[in-house]
Amino acid sequence: MKRFLLPALCLLLAGPLQAQVFSLSTNVLDWANLGTINAQAGLAFSQHLSLHAGARYNNWNFGSAEKGTAFQNRARSALLGLRYWPWNVYSSWWVSARAQVEEYNRGGLLKRPLTEEGLAAGVGLGVGYSRMLSRHWNLDLGLGGWFGKAWYTQYRCPRCGRVVSRDDGTPVRDATRWFVLPSNELQVSISYIF
C-alpha cells in the first residue's frame, strides 16, 4: 500500500497547477479625502474572477471648535467583494459587486455645521479599467455606488454634542434611513501585482 501512495501523490501534484495572483492597492483619491488611509488586497482565483477585501480609516479632526471652523470626515470601513474581468484578471475592464460596512462621523464640511454620526451597511456595484504600467504595477480607474441602510444621530455642529431636533421637537437620535451614494469605488488606485 505504501508503495502506491507516493506515486499516486506525485501524479496528483503533477497535474496542471494554477498560480495564485495577489494584489495590493491604495486609492489616491481617498488619501486626498482629508488623509483617509486605505488599502485593498486582491486574490485572483480564476482567469476572470478575483476576490477583494479592503479597509479605510480616517480619524482626523480639523479646525477649531472655538472659532467655529471645525470639520471632519471621519470613517472606518471594511468591504469584501468580487470582480469579474472579461479579458483577463488584473487587465483591462472589470465589473464588481461588494458588501460594505462603515462607521462614520461627518460634519462642518463646506461650511455647513450639521454633523451626522452613525453606521452604514449595504451592497455596492462598480465598473472600472485596469491599465498595466509594468509587469507588477497597475493603474486602476473606477466608479460605482452603494446602497443600504444607515443608523445615525444628527448634531448641530461637529463637536458641540447638541442633537438636532425635528420640526415636532423630537431629536434626530438613533434614526434610520435607506441611502444610495457614490462610494469609495470612485478611485484612481495604484496596484502592485505579486
C-alpha angles and dihedrals in degrees: 000000000000089000091062098041097068096047091045091051091050091051092051092050093045091064121103110299122196118215118235114236119207129190136191120196143171129202113234091200091059090053088053088052095086093300100305107182110221142168137172129196123202135194121194110212099172139011091271108026135067132176117222132194122182145170137199129197132186120160100158128128120199135195129014127296090204092057093042093243098111117133138161143173099194119173145159114193141164131194138187121191152145130243124203115207112195094196108031135321114277090010132095124333127006140178123206144196124191148165116233138184126188136183108202147175115189127172148130091039118145090008092294111133096201111113129194126197125184153094126287127190130177150110130281142200127204146169131205152149128244116206116198109226096177139335092293106020129076135178112216124199118187148153136190147131141237135214133195143104131311128202109198152151124219123218131194094236139006097264110011099090094220109141117226116244126217122233090270091054098253114132121247092238125138089001124160134208141165116244143191112199142162107253145201085283082090094095151158099187135179112215132192114206117205 
